[in-house]
Amino acid sequence: MSEQIHDYINSYAPELQAIIRTLREIAKKSIPEAYEMIHHATIGYSLSTSPFDRICYIAPQKNYANLGFFFGAHLDDPHHLLVGDGKRMRHIKVRSREDASNPALEQLLKEAWKDAPDSIAHLHKKTG
């Protein structure tokens, strides 16, 4: 999978590649137990090998990347980085490598991972 992800990242402009790589490094550091995958043109991080168990993702856009959280609506966000108004999902628009290096992102990833088993179980219970 790693080669596939590298090829995927290399398909973007150099400035965007730097943002994506920085976000990926932070995700791998913050949630090392997560399964990393490409799903629907995003790099996803999941509790299992199933894309239905993803908790967060990196979604490249034209000039920035979204760091998204499938269960971000109830994450503690003291720096008010998360945007969105859906029932569950929130994301952060990361417009530079410096933005991607914000320590608050690591905290959000860790919190999302800690919450993931309960959120995923609740979601599967509702849809099962």
Secondary structure, DSSP 8 states (H G I E B T S, - for coil): -HHHHHHHHHTS-HHHHHHHHHHHHHHHHH-TTSEEEEETTEEEEESSSSGGGEEEEEEE-SSSEEEEETTGGGS--TT---B--SSS-EEEEE-SHHHHT-HHHHHHHHHHHHHHHHHHHHHHHHH-
